[in-house]
């Protein structure tokens, strides 16, 4: 995964550093617990560390939305290669070339878009990390590809964040118009076993280390 250090990262590191210096200074000098010392301890033990943790979490959340982060896991290398291929015609590659969200295409297409979608998406991500550490950390790529599956059927509402199912170009397709009610209700799937097939068909032979 490529390194990505933003201003927010440096601010979080600076706040953590100030807190560490302040705490060490107190432990070394042992000043009397006057009002000024107590205020300093409140900042060193509370305000600065909490602020650093909040900024760090925000930065980590933004970084984990990037396609390069998803591709840093070896069992996702082929998914990453498929989505990043500028000549590929798979659904993943076509959507990854969209300048509006292409750099975050994995997150945008797999996120839960409910009111607390970001929260549940990250909880799902924590579950993925658990399964990776338990089952796939040392798994060879062919074995991983045979066993990795979506936890649940891909929801049409994820597609409908961009494809509203009401645009004239959408309804001009006879299949879309005839099945619109079923598509909106989720009874007919857009991808996977649906009309558009899997997003990652893996049409090119896999090579070890391919990214």
Backbone as ProteinMPNN parsed JSONL, in Angstrom:
{"seq_chain_A": "XXXXXXXXXXXXXXXXXXXXXXXXXXXXXXXXXXXXXXXXXXXXXXXXXXXXXXXXXXXXXXXXXXXXXXXXXXXXXXXXXXXXXXXXXXXXXXXXXXXXXXXXXXXXXXXXXXXXXXXXXXXXXXXXXXXXXXXXXXXXXXXXXXXXXXXXXXXXXXXXXXXXXXXXXXXXXXXXXXXXXXXXXXXXXXXXXXXXXXXXXXXXXXXXXXX", "coords_chain_A": {"N_chain_A": [[0.851, -1.19, 0.0], [0.541, 2.171, -0.852], [2.229, 4.903, 0.724], [0.568, 7.434, 2.509], [0.452, 10.534, 3.589], [-1.196, 13.022, 5.082], [-2.036, 16.459, 5.907], [-3.641, 16.198, 8.139], [-2.688, 13.844, 9.248], [-0.109, 14.581, 10.111], [-0.776, 16.564, 11.967], [-2.145, 15.016, 13.893], [-0.036, 13.353, 14.738], [1.636, 15.33, 15.771], [0.092, 16.331, 17.933], [-0.021, 14.034, 19.534], [2.69, 13.792, 20.081], [3.201, 16.17, 21.55], [1.624, 15.632, 23.794], [2.952, 13.387, 24.829], [5.475, 14.497, 25.448], [4.713, 16.388, 27.372], [3.714, 14.75, 29.441], [5.981, 13.213, 30.101], [7.609, 15.298, 30.943], [6.261, 16.092, 33.247], [6.54, 13.777, 34.827], [9.281, 13.704, 35.178], [10.014, 16.223, 36.317], [8.199, 16.555, 38.401], [6.319, 18.636, 39.371], [4.615, 20.815, 41.74], [1.135, 20.207, 42.504], [-0.439, 22.502, 41.516], [-2.93, 24.85, 40.28], [-2.237, 25.496, 37.57], [-0.644, 23.319, 36.87], [-2.477, 21.219, 37.019], [-4.238, 21.937, 34.978], [-2.5, 21.649, 32.802], [-2.081, 18.86, 32.93], [-4.633, 17.939, 32.362], [-4.801, 18.602, 29.661], [-2.594, 17.119, 28.694], [-3.2, 14.458, 29.357], [-5.782, 14.128, 28.504], [-7.182, 16.036, 26.579], [-5.304, 16.437, 24.392], [-4.431, 13.687, 23.689], [-6.965, 12.534, 23.062], [-7.831, 14.176, 20.966], [-5.81, 13.632, 19.107], [-6.334, 10.906, 18.667], [-8.899, 11.027, 17.531], [-8.441, 12.512, 15.148], [-6.632, 10.756, 13.963], [-8.268, 8.518, 13.548], [-10.127, 9.534, 11.721], [-8.433, 10.094, 9.562], [-7.475, 7.499, 9.045], [-9.856, 6.27, 8.311], [-10.436, 7.632, 5.918], [-8.237, 6.828, 4.393], [-8.622, 4.051, 4.25], [-10.711, 3.889, 2.512], [-9.692, 3.942, -0.005], [-8.876, 2.47, -3.155], [-6.33, 1.423, -3.447], [-5.69, 0.68, -0.859], [-7.393, -1.504, -0.411], [-6.277, -3.211, -2.281], [-3.89, -3.856, -1.091], [-3.977, -6.151, 0.388], [-3.074, -9.521, 0.043], [-4.829, -11.48, -0.878], [-6.646, -10.058, -2.261], [-5.436, -9.222, -4.512], [-5.976, -9.973, -7.169], [-8.55, -9.054, -7.564], [-8.026, -6.339, -7.293], [-6.262, -5.943, -9.449], [-7.973, -6.508, -11.578], [-9.899, -4.448, -11.322], [-8.297, -2.22, -11.705], [-7.266, -2.278, -14.232], [-6.796, -0.508, -17.134], [-7.702, -1.265, -19.618], [-9.589, -3.157, -19.322], [-12.885, -4.539, -19.524], [-14.624, -5.235, -17.545], [-17.253, -4.885, -15.061], [-16.249, -3.84, -12.657], [-13.83, -2.634, -13.493], [-14.726, -0.737, -15.355], [-16.266, 0.982, -13.724], [-14.277, 1.791, -12.0], [-12.841, 3.499, -13.538], [-14.261, 5.782, -13.489], [-14.109, 9.196, -13.004], [-15.252, 10.468, -10.839], [-15.375, 8.821, -8.579], [-13.518, 6.832, -8.841], [-11.023, 6.239, -7.605], [-11.836, 5.303, -5.194], [-13.339, 3.095, -5.668], [-13.783, 0.448, -4.743], [-14.738, 0.766, -2.109], [-16.94, 2.474, -2.603], [-18.636, 0.859, -4.131], [-19.11, -1.342, -2.512], [-19.973, -0.442, -0.07], [-22.326, -0.074, 2.617], [-25.2, 1.689, 2.193], [-27.012, 2.731, 4.022], [-28.53, 4.787, 6.672], [-26.669, 4.696, 8.73], [-24.561, 3.771, 7.285], [-21.726, 4.041, 6.873], [-20.738, 3.296, 9.377], [-21.603, 0.605, 9.661], [-20.382, -0.482, 7.446], [-17.674, -0.311, 8.121], [-17.689, -1.964, 10.353], [-18.254, -4.385, 9.113], [-15.905, -4.495, 7.674], [-14.078, -4.892, 9.753], [-14.813, -7.459, 10.437], [-13.992, -8.749, 8.099], [-11.238, -8.431, 8.363], [-10.796, -10.048, 10.596], [-11.476, -12.603, 9.574], [-9.559, -12.761, 7.605], [-7.15, -12.813, 9.1], [-7.549, -15.185, 10.454], [-8.133, -17.185, 8.545], [-7.137, -16.664, 5.926], [-4.634, -15.511, 5.824], [-2.229, -16.865, 5.258], [-3.013, -18.178, 3.032], [-2.715, -19.641, -0.2], [-3.035, -17.889, -3.337], [-4.754, -19.195, -5.382], [-6.358, -20.895, -3.74], [-7.623, -19.029, -2.104], [-9.158, -17.579, -3.961], [-10.99, -19.511, -4.69], [-12.559, -19.794, -2.45], [-13.324, -17.343, -1.265], [-16.126, -15.369, -0.797], [-18.942, -13.137, -1.215], [-20.512, -11.874, 1.734], [-23.233, -11.614, 1.781], [-25.984, -11.484, -0.589], [-25.359, -9.236, -3.303], [-26.581, -5.997, -2.936], [-29.105, -4.299, -4.82], [-29.526, -1.637, -4.238], [-27.053, -0.483, -3.881], [-26.075, -0.204, -6.48], [-27.991, 1.561, -7.346], [-27.371, 3.975, -6.239], [-26.09, 5.482, -8.082], [-27.264, 4.715, -10.491], [-30.356, 5.419, -11.018], [-32.628, 4.126, -11.861], [-34.638, 5.483, -13.063], [-33.95, 7.133, -15.106], [-34.195, 8.227, -18.546], [-32.439, 6.913, -20.361], [-31.961, 4.541, -19.027], [-34.527, 3.396, -18.855], [-34.98, 3.068, -21.508], [-33.961, 0.668, -22.246], [-35.354, -2.4, -22.998], [-35.42, -4.66, -21.21], [-34.851, -3.451, -18.768], [-37.025, -1.699, -18.46], [-39.172, -3.518, -18.394], [-38.666, -4.963, -16.08], [-38.436, -3.168, -14.033], [-39.802, -2.686, -11.559], [-39.226, -5.029, -10.119], [-36.446, -4.815, -10.022], [-36.041, -2.483, -8.496], [-37.194, -3.319, -6.103], [-35.463, -5.314, -5.424], [-35.86, -7.918, -6.135], [-34.998, -8.887, -8.537], [-31.707, -9.323, -9.42], [-29.079, -7.023, -10.132], [-26.379, -7.596, -10.637], [-23.918, -10.287, -10.395], [-25.682, -13.132, -10.308], [-27.465, -11.887, -11.864], [-28.533, -9.745, -14.607], [-26.209, -8.41, -15.489], [-24.036, -9.923, -14.806], [-21.079, -11.161, -12.996], [-19.088, -8.749, -11.189], [-16.343, -8.969, -11.179], [-14.944, -10.758, -13.392], [-12.484, -11.918, -13.863], [-10.943, -12.197, -16.308], [-8.385, -12.311, -17.299], [-5.339, -14.25, -17.173], [-4.055, -15.093, -13.97], [-1.125, -13.816, -12.414], [1.512, -14.411, -10.176], [2.091, -12.001, -7.704], [0.943, -10.004, -9.164], [-0.488, -6.773, -9.419]], "CA_chain_A": [[0.0, 0.0, 0.0], [1.335, 3.378, -0.933], [2.162, 5.762, 1.907], [-0.246, 8.62, 2.289], [0.533, 11.355, 4.783], [-1.859, 14.295, 4.872], [-1.878, 17.421, 6.991], [-4.319, 15.645, 9.307], [-1.788, 12.86, 9.84], [0.96, 15.287, 10.824], [-1.365, 17.223, 13.131], [-2.384, 13.975, 14.893], [1.268, 12.969, 15.292], [2.116, 16.441, 16.588], [-0.651, 16.353, 19.189], [0.443, 12.903, 20.343], [4.036, 14.108, 20.547], [3.09, 17.173, 22.613], [1.101, 14.963, 24.98], [4.013, 12.55, 25.386], [6.492, 15.374, 26.048], [4.157, 16.98, 28.588], [3.631, 13.717, 30.481], [7.346, 12.913, 30.529], [8.085, 16.44, 31.709], [5.664, 16.039, 34.588], [7.13, 12.664, 35.577], [10.676, 14.014, 35.506], [10.147, 17.409, 37.169], [7.312, 16.408, 39.558], [5.959, 19.954, 39.901], [3.49, 20.786, 42.684], [-0.167, 20.152, 41.831], [-1.168, 23.768, 41.549], [-3.961, 24.937, 39.236], [-1.635, 25.446, 36.239], [-0.196, 21.945, 36.628], [-3.666, 20.403, 36.767], [-4.713, 22.258, 33.623], [-1.579, 20.997, 31.885], [-2.334, 17.425, 32.933], [-5.892, 17.712, 31.636], [-4.48, 18.607, 28.235], [-1.649, 16.056, 28.365], [-3.805, 13.144, 29.544], [-7.12, 14.058, 27.946], [-7.513, 16.789, 25.366], [-4.381, 16.153, 23.283], [-4.54, 12.304, 23.187], [-8.277, 12.297, 22.447], [-7.829, 14.862, 19.674], [-4.947, 12.863, 18.2], [-7.031, 9.667, 18.308], [-10.003, 11.363, 16.628], [-7.878, 12.85, 13.84], [-6.073, 9.531, 13.406], [-9.358, 7.663, 13.067], [-10.674, 10.139, 10.51], [-7.461, 9.868, 8.49], [-7.474, 6.066, 8.723], [-11.107, 5.99, 7.594], [-10.294, 8.129, 4.555], [-7.256, 5.994, 3.702], [-9.178, 2.718, 4.021], [-11.676, 3.952, 1.421], [-8.989, 3.967, -1.278], [-8.722, 1.17, -3.812], [-4.98, 0.913, -3.181], [-5.707, 0.016, 0.448], [-7.998, -2.82, -0.611], [-5.343, -4.026, -3.048], [-2.693, -4.191, -0.321], [-4.158, -7.495, 0.932], [-2.657, -10.384, -1.062], [-5.94, -12.245, -1.443], [-7.421, -9.14, -3.093], [-4.595, -8.743, -5.607], [-6.596, -10.164, -8.485], [-9.656, -8.105, -7.632], [-7.415, -5.028, -7.519], [-5.747, -5.91, -10.82], [-9.128, -6.453, -12.475], [-10.524, -3.121, -11.254], [-7.35, -1.173, -12.066], [-6.816, -2.45, -15.613], [-7.454, 0.514, -17.958], [-8.229, -1.843, -20.848], [-10.565, -4.183, -18.977], [-14.282, -4.156, -19.725], [-15.463, -5.733, -16.461], [-18.0, -3.832, -14.354], [-15.364, -3.212, -11.683], [-12.874, -1.777, -14.185], [-15.454, 0.396, -15.942], [-16.62, 1.908, -12.655], [-13.046, 2.336, -11.414], [-12.366, 4.576, -14.412], [-15.109, 6.956, -13.286], [-13.296, 10.178, -12.271], [-15.938, 10.961, -9.641], [-15.133, 7.974, -7.406], [-12.722, 5.684, -9.263], [-9.983, 5.899, -6.635], [-12.479, 4.669, -4.04], [-14.399, 2.277, -6.262], [-14.105, -0.721, -3.908], [-15.588, 1.23, -1.007], [-18.205, 3.018, -3.102], [-19.517, -0.193, -4.633], [-19.405, -2.349, -1.495], [-20.423, 0.163, 1.179], [-23.742, -0.091, 2.96], [-25.608, 3.082, 2.061], [-28.054, 3.118, 4.958], [-28.273, 6.001, 7.438], [-25.42, 4.434, 9.44], [-23.831, 2.918, 6.364], [-20.305, 4.074, 7.124], [-20.455, 2.535, 10.597], [-21.763, -0.828, 9.413], [-19.369, -0.894, 6.481], [-16.424, -0.517, 8.833], [-17.86, -3.163, 11.175], [-18.053, -5.501, 8.184], [-14.476, -4.539, 7.378], [-13.413, -5.523, 10.896], [-15.062, -8.892, 10.276], [-13.111, -9.234, 7.036], [-9.896, -8.512, 8.93], [-10.784, -11.229, 11.465], [-11.435, -13.801, 8.735], [-8.261, -12.8, 6.932], [-6.134, -13.25, 10.059], [-7.821, -16.553, 10.894], [-8.255, -18.185, 7.494], [-6.566, -16.38, 4.618], [-3.347, -14.813, 5.899], [-1.203, -17.663, 4.577], [-3.653, -18.975, 1.979], [-2.266, -19.364, -1.567], [-4.043, -17.166, -4.105], [-5.817, -20.033, -5.975], [-7.284, -21.346, -2.696], [-8.416, -17.886, -1.664], [-10.136, -17.245, -4.993], [-12.053, -20.533, -4.722], [-13.384, -19.81, -1.241], [-13.818, -16.017, -0.874], [-17.443, -15.041, -1.33], [-19.64, -12.059, -0.531], [-21.234, -12.352, 2.918], [-24.663, -11.6, 1.479], [-26.186, -11.091, -1.984], [-25.062, -7.824, -3.567], [-27.868, -5.284, -2.989], [-29.318, -3.38, -5.935], [-29.493, -0.24, -3.801], [-25.704, 0.034, -4.088], [-26.032, 0.237, -7.874], [-28.945, 2.65, -7.564], [-26.843, 5.253, -5.788], [-25.782, 6.223, -9.316], [-28.254, 4.336, -11.506], [-31.588, 5.614, -10.244], [-33.714, 3.321, -12.449], [-35.687, 6.384, -13.557], [-33.435, 7.92, -16.229], [-34.686, 7.743, -19.852], [-31.513, 5.963, -20.981], [-32.167, 3.275, -18.33], [-35.831, 2.843, -19.224], [-34.999, 2.763, -22.94], [-33.643, -0.751, -22.391], [-36.594, -3.162, -22.763], [-35.335, -5.485, -20.002], [-34.946, -2.556, -17.614], [-38.397, -1.203, -18.337], [-40.08, -4.613, -18.047], [-38.376, -5.497, -14.75], [-38.06, -2.064, -13.15], [-40.357, -2.868, -10.213], [-38.461, -6.092, -9.463], [-35.09, -4.308, -9.781], [-36.114, -1.548, -7.365], [-37.517, -4.083, -4.902], [-34.396, -6.26, -5.143], [-36.238, -9.288, -6.481], [-34.127, -9.224, -9.66], [-30.387, -8.788, -9.126], [-28.383, -6.345, -11.235], [-25.083, -8.234, -10.901], [-23.824, -11.659, -9.893], [-26.515, -14.013, -11.124], [-28.393, -11.048, -12.604], [-28.337, -9.471, -16.029], [-24.884, -7.881, -15.824], [-22.997, -10.879, -14.457], [-20.199, -10.79, -11.882], [-18.306, -7.526, -11.395], [-14.946, -9.376, -11.368], [-14.922, -12.054, -14.091], [-11.113, -12.426, -13.93], [-10.784, -12.675, -17.686], [-6.982, -12.471, -17.627], [-4.651, -15.207, -16.288], [-3.419, -14.496, -12.792], [0.299, -14.002, -12.245], [1.91, -14.134, -8.798], [2.61, -10.655, -7.499], [0.234, -9.043, -9.999], [-1.189, -5.77, -8.647]], "C_chain_A": [[0.881, 1.232, 0.0], [1.16, 4.225, 0.312], [1.361, 7.008, 1.575], [-0.275, 9.414, 3.58], [-0.074, 12.716, 4.473], [-1.561, 15.222, 6.036], [-2.512, 16.884, 8.269], [-3.437, 14.625, 10.024], [-0.721, 13.546, 10.675], [0.432, 16.004, 12.057], [-1.605, 16.207, 14.248], [-1.08, 13.533, 15.544], [1.832, 14.071, 16.186], [1.42, 16.517, 17.932], [-0.211, 15.218, 20.114], [1.834, 13.175, 20.901], [4.028, 15.124, 21.679], [2.6, 16.53, 23.91], [2.189, 14.122, 25.643], [5.083, 13.384, 26.079], [5.989, 15.965, 27.363], [4.101, 15.969, 29.737], [5.026, 13.366, 31.005], [7.929, 14.062, 31.365], [7.535, 16.451, 33.122], [6.312, 14.945, 35.424], [8.566, 12.961, 36.0], [10.777, 15.144, 36.525], [9.317, 17.315, 38.45], [6.937, 17.768, 40.155], [4.806, 19.836, 40.898], [2.161, 20.859, 41.933], [-0.962, 21.437, 42.057], [-2.131, 23.79, 40.374], [-3.359, 24.798, 37.837], [-1.173, 24.033, 35.893], [-1.383, 21.038, 36.299], [-4.23, 20.666, 35.369], [-3.813, 21.585, 32.579], [-1.796, 19.503, 31.807], [-3.634, 17.074, 32.217], [-5.634, 17.669, 30.131], [-3.595, 17.419, 27.862], [-2.288, 14.673, 28.418], [-5.164, 13.001, 28.866], [-7.278, 14.723, 26.606], [-6.606, 16.413, 24.197], [-4.467, 14.705, 22.793], [-5.876, 12.019, 22.499], [-8.35, 12.953, 21.078], [-6.978, 14.109, 18.658], [-5.641, 11.583, 17.738], [-8.165, 9.944, 17.321], [-9.488, 11.678, 15.23], [-7.291, 11.606, 13.17], [-7.132, 8.607, 12.851], [-9.972, 8.211, 11.791], [-9.733, 9.891, 9.336], [-7.431, 8.402, 8.067], [-8.724, 5.697, 7.936], [-11.008, 6.436, 6.142], [-9.32, 7.259, 3.754], [-7.835, 4.636, 3.352], [-10.253, 2.708, 2.942], [-11.012, 3.842, 0.056], [-8.807, 2.556, -1.834], [-7.343, 0.576, -3.559], [-4.898, 0.222, -1.829], [-6.297, -1.385, 0.308], [-7.029, -3.751, -1.334], [-4.1, -4.42, -2.292], [-2.789, -5.564, 0.335], [-3.928, -8.506, -0.19], [-3.818, -11.169, -1.664], [-6.869, -11.373, -2.292], [-6.636, -8.667, -4.311], [-5.288, -8.872, -6.959], [-7.822, -9.265, -8.643], [-9.129, -6.708, -7.954], [-6.925, -4.9, -8.959], [-6.888, -5.788, -11.822], [-9.72, -5.051, -12.504], [-9.607, -2.027, -11.781], [-6.881, -1.246, -13.511], [-7.53, -1.453, -16.522], [-8.052, -0.038, -19.244], [-9.314, -2.883, -20.583], [-11.984, -3.654, -19.179], [-15.195, -4.738, -18.646], [-16.192, -4.568, -15.786], [-17.102, -3.097, -13.371], [-14.406, -2.244, -12.355], [-13.558, -0.549, -14.776], [-15.79, 1.427, -14.876], [-15.381, 2.521, -12.001], [-12.448, 3.432, -12.277], [-13.219, 5.829, -14.297], [-14.338, 7.994, -12.473], [-13.949, 10.665, -10.98], [-15.613, 10.132, -8.406], [-14.197, 6.812, -7.701], [-11.652, 5.268, -8.273], [-10.517, 5.22, -5.403], [-13.541, 3.68, -4.498], [-14.758, 1.062, -5.419], [-15.078, -0.32, -2.805], [-16.947, 1.686, -1.53], [-19.162, 1.929, -3.536], [-19.928, -1.202, -3.56], [-19.919, -1.761, -0.191], [-21.925, 0.0, 1.362], [-24.21, 1.361, 3.003], [-26.793, 3.466, 2.947], [-27.662, 4.357, 5.745], [-26.964, 5.882, 8.215], [-24.513, 3.554, 8.597], [-22.348, 2.874, 6.622], [-19.908, 3.249, 8.327], [-20.512, 1.039, 10.313], [-20.757, -1.34, 8.385], [-18.046, -1.165, 7.171], [-16.514, -1.703, 9.79], [-17.698, -4.418, 10.316], [-16.583, -5.647, 7.849], [-13.682, -5.166, 8.507], [-13.619, -7.035, 10.853], [-14.191, -9.498, 9.191], [-11.682, -9.401, 7.556], [-9.762, -9.756, 9.818], [-10.665, -12.507, 10.629], [-10.108, -13.917, 8.002], [-7.189, -13.342, 7.872], [-6.313, -14.718, 10.428], [-7.706, -17.578, 9.774], [-7.385, -17.93, 6.262], [-5.169, -15.774, 4.644], [-2.253, -15.54, 5.13], [-1.779, -18.493, 3.434], [-3.068, -18.621, 0.612], [-3.397, -18.709, -2.353], [-5.103, -18.078, -4.722], [-6.833, -20.507, -4.934], [-8.185, -20.209, -2.237], [-9.504, -17.55, -2.679], [-11.283, -18.248, -5.03], [-13.013, -20.4, -3.55], [-13.929, -18.446, -0.825], [-15.138, -15.731, -1.572], [-17.996, -13.821, -0.589], [-20.424, -12.636, 0.644], [-22.726, -12.452, 2.661], [-24.836, -11.212, 0.015], [-25.964, -9.595, -2.177], [-26.374, -7.057, -3.734], [-27.96, -4.324, -4.168], [-29.224, -1.926, -5.508], [-28.089, 0.361, -3.925], [-25.531, 0.536, -5.523], [-26.871, 1.504, -8.067], [-28.524, 3.958, -6.914], [-26.477, 6.128, -6.978], [-26.828, 5.957, -10.394], [-29.632, 4.334, -10.847], [-32.757, 4.757, -10.708], [-34.877, 4.191, -12.899], [-35.234, 7.177, -14.78], [-33.943, 7.358, -17.552], [-33.762, 6.723, -20.498], [-31.633, 4.587, -20.328], [-33.463, 2.621, -18.806], [-35.932, 2.531, -20.709], [-34.617, 1.312, -23.218], [-34.882, -1.578, -22.073], [-36.554, -4.003, -21.483], [-35.454, -4.636, -18.752], [-36.394, -2.119, -17.393], [-39.348, -2.294, -17.863], [-39.882, -5.075, -16.599], [-38.096, -4.4, -13.723], [-38.558, -2.279, -11.722], [-39.581, -3.937, -9.443], [-37.035, -5.639, -9.147], [-35.079, -3.405, -8.56], [-36.361, -2.294, -6.063], [-36.433, -5.101, -4.54], [-34.741, -7.696, -5.465], [-35.437, -9.801, -7.682], [-32.783, -8.55, -9.423], [-29.774, -8.133, -10.356], [-27.126, -7.107, -11.64], [-25.077, -9.642, -10.326], [-24.58, -12.595, -10.809], [-27.499, -13.223, -11.974], [-27.945, -10.773, -14.028], [-26.899, -9.105, -16.377], [-23.746, -8.792, -15.394], [-22.121, -10.398, -13.317], [-19.38, -9.545, -12.207], [-16.848, -7.843, -11.685], [-14.896, -10.732, -12.079], [-13.539, -12.68, -14.18], [-10.815, -13.04, -15.295], [-9.337, -12.895, -18.077], [-6.315, -13.461, -16.687], [-3.966, -14.49, -15.143], [-1.932, -14.81, -12.763], [0.672, -13.607, -10.825], [2.528, -12.746, -8.701], [1.931, -9.61, -8.344], [-0.571, -8.096, -9.137], [-1.991, -4.864, -9.55]], "O_chain_A": [[1.847, 1.323, 0.758], [0.076, 4.267, 0.893], [1.474, 7.561, 0.481], [-0.934, 9.03, 4.545], [0.482, 13.479, 3.682], [-0.924, 14.835, 7.016], [-1.982, 17.092, 9.361], [-3.436, 14.549, 11.252], [-0.457, 13.146, 11.809], [1.109, 16.051, 13.084], [-1.312, 16.483, 15.411], [-1.019, 13.358, 16.761], [2.43, 13.793, 17.225], [2.064, 16.74, 18.957], [-0.048, 15.412, 21.319], [2.128, 12.835, 22.047], [4.757, 14.97, 22.659], [3.097, 16.843, 24.991], [2.336, 14.138, 26.866], [5.547, 13.032, 27.163], [6.729, 16.038, 28.344], [4.41, 16.309, 30.878], [5.224, 13.237, 32.213], [8.636, 13.841, 32.349], [8.242, 16.775, 34.076], [6.603, 15.156, 36.602], [9.011, 12.519, 37.06], [11.535, 15.043, 37.49], [9.672, 17.913, 39.466], [7.213, 18.021, 41.328], [4.091, 18.834, 40.887], [2.064, 21.482, 40.876], [-2.011, 21.441, 42.702], [-2.152, 22.863, 39.564], [-3.897, 24.07, 37.004], [-1.299, 23.601, 34.747], [-1.3, 20.192, 35.408], [-4.645, 19.741, 34.67], [-4.301, 21.023, 31.598], [-1.704, 18.926, 30.724], [-3.729, 16.043, 31.55], [-6.17, 16.821, 29.419], [-3.817, 16.78, 26.833], [-1.954, 13.807, 27.61], [-5.649, 11.886, 28.673], [-7.486, 14.05, 25.597], [-7.102, 16.101, 23.114], [-4.568, 14.491, 21.585], [-5.916, 11.342, 21.472], [-8.869, 12.361, 20.132], [-7.364, 13.961, 17.498], [-5.554, 11.212, 16.567], [-8.367, 9.177, 16.379], [-10.023, 11.179, 14.24], [-7.432, 11.421, 11.961], [-6.934, 7.98, 11.81], [-10.302, 7.451, 10.881], [-10.173, 9.523, 8.247], [-7.369, 8.096, 6.877], [-8.658, 4.902, 6.999], [-11.437, 5.72, 5.238], [-9.552, 6.987, 2.576], [-7.57, 4.115, 2.268], [-10.669, 1.638, 2.497], [-11.703, 3.665, -0.947], [-8.613, 1.592, -1.094], [-7.201, -0.643, -3.466], [-4.123, -0.72, -1.662], [-5.753, -2.344, 0.853], [-6.967, -4.944, -1.033], [-3.318, -5.236, -2.781], [-1.777, -6.093, 0.795], [-4.516, -8.375, -1.264], [-3.788, -11.491, -2.851], [-7.768, -11.883, -2.96], [-7.107, -7.812, -5.061], [-5.192, -7.975, -7.797], [-8.096, -8.772, -9.737], [-9.7, -5.988, -8.772], [-7.144, -3.878, -9.609], [-6.783, -5.05, -12.802], [-10.012, -4.52, -13.575], [-10.092, -1.002, -12.26], [-6.164, -0.356, -13.969], [-8.749, -1.533, -16.674], [-8.833, 0.651, -19.9], [-9.892, -3.429, -21.522], [-12.239, -2.46, -19.022], [-16.415, -4.738, -18.81], [-15.795, -3.411, -15.925], [-17.175, -1.873, -13.257], [-14.186, -1.145, -11.847], [-13.023, 0.557, -14.702], [-15.617, 2.625, -15.101], [-15.433, 3.646, -11.504], [-11.63, 4.217, -11.798], [-12.928, 6.836, -14.943], [-13.943, 7.7, -11.345], [-13.268, 11.217, -10.116], [-15.576, 10.667, -7.298], [-14.09, 5.892, -6.891], [-11.393, 4.076, -8.108], [-9.757, 4.624, -4.64], [-14.528, 3.453, -3.798], [-15.926, 0.673, -5.377], [-16.101, -0.97, -2.591], [-17.983, 1.329, -0.97], [-20.371, 2.051, -3.337], [-20.971, -1.845, -3.679], [-20.271, -2.514, 0.717], [-22.688, -0.057, 0.397], [-23.675, 2.168, 3.764], [-27.5, 4.428, 2.648], [-26.592, 4.923, 5.522], [-26.23, 6.861, 8.345], [-23.791, 2.703, 9.117], [-21.75, 1.799, 6.597], [-18.875, 2.579, 8.317], [-19.6, 0.293, 10.67], [-20.33, -2.493, 8.446], [-17.366, -2.138, 6.848], [-15.513, -2.383, 10.018], [-17.079, -5.393, 10.741], [-16.065, -6.759, 7.748], [-12.719, -5.892, 8.261], [-12.716, -7.801, 11.19], [-13.704, -10.619, 9.331], [-11.003, -10.376, 7.236], [-8.735, -10.433, 9.791], [-9.856, -13.383, 10.935], [-9.591, -15.015, 7.798], [-6.412, -14.22, 7.497], [-5.333, -15.416, 10.687], [-7.247, -18.698, 9.996], [-6.939, -18.88, 5.618], [-4.578, -15.547, 3.588], [-1.449, -14.916, 4.437], [-1.12, -19.401, 2.927], [-2.933, -17.441, 0.286], [-4.573, -18.943, -2.074], [-6.286, -17.762, -4.598], [-8.033, -20.524, -5.205], [-9.377, -20.412, -2.007], [-10.642, -17.268, -2.303], [-12.414, -17.891, -5.358], [-14.159, -20.842, -3.637], [-14.916, -18.392, -0.091], [-15.245, -15.842, -2.793], [-17.57, -13.515, 0.525], [-20.938, -13.752, 0.565], [-23.408, -13.285, 3.258], [-23.909, -10.656, -0.574], [-26.332, -8.787, -1.324], [-27.194, -7.418, -4.578], [-27.0, -3.618, -4.475], [-28.881, -1.065, -6.318], [-27.947, 1.576, -4.06], [-24.915, 1.577, -5.752], [-26.514, 2.394, -8.84], [-29.239, 4.954, -7.021], [-26.541, 7.355, -6.903], [-27.228, 6.867, -11.121], [-30.02, 3.362, -10.199], [-33.773, 4.672, -10.018], [-35.985, 3.691, -13.095], [-36.054, 7.828, -15.427], [-34.109, 6.145, -17.681], [-34.233, 5.768, -21.116], [-31.433, 3.571, -20.993], [-33.485, 1.432, -19.122], [-36.843, 1.824, -21.139], [-34.91, 0.782, -24.29], [-35.416, -1.467, -20.969], [-37.541, -4.057, -20.75], [-36.086, -5.047, -17.779], [-36.909, -2.168, -16.276], [-40.225, -2.044, -17.036], [-40.832, -5.53, -15.962], [-37.568, -4.686, -12.648], [-37.803, -2.072, -10.772], [-39.31, -3.774, -8.253], [-36.474, -6.031, -8.124], [-34.217, -3.536, -7.691], [-35.795, -1.939, -5.028], [-36.481, -5.691, -3.46], [-33.993, -8.606, -5.107], [-35.226, -11.005, -7.825], [-32.725, -7.334, -9.244], [-29.926, -8.62, -11.477], [-26.834, -7.252, -12.827], [-26.094, -10.13, -9.832], [-24.175, -12.827, -11.948], [-28.283, -13.808, -12.722], [-27.095, -11.472, -14.579], [-26.42, -9.456, -17.455], [-22.583, -8.449, -15.607], [-22.382, -9.347, -12.731], [-19.021, -9.314, -13.362], [-16.176, -7.069, -12.367], [-14.813, -11.763, -11.412], [-13.42, -13.853, -14.534], [-10.486, -14.22, -15.418], [-9.059, -13.579, -19.062], [-6.678, -13.52, -15.512], [-3.377, -13.424, -15.318], [-1.524, -15.935, -13.051], [0.206, -12.585, -10.321], [3.375, -12.368, -9.51], [2.29, -8.435, -8.268], [-1.267, -8.535, -8.221], [-2.657, -3.946, -9.071]]}, "name": "protein", "num_of_chains": 1, "seq": "XXXXXXXXXXXXXXXXXXXXXXXXXXXXXXXXXXXXXXXXXXXXXXXXXXXXXXXXXXXXXXXXXXXXXXXXXXXXXXXXXXXXXXXXXXXXXXXXXXXXXXXXXXXXXXXXXXXXXXXXXXXXXXXXXXXXXXXXXXXXXXXXXXXXXXXXXXXXXXXXXXXXXXXXXXXXXXXXXXXXXXXXXXXXXXXXXXXXXXXXXXXXXXXXXXX"}
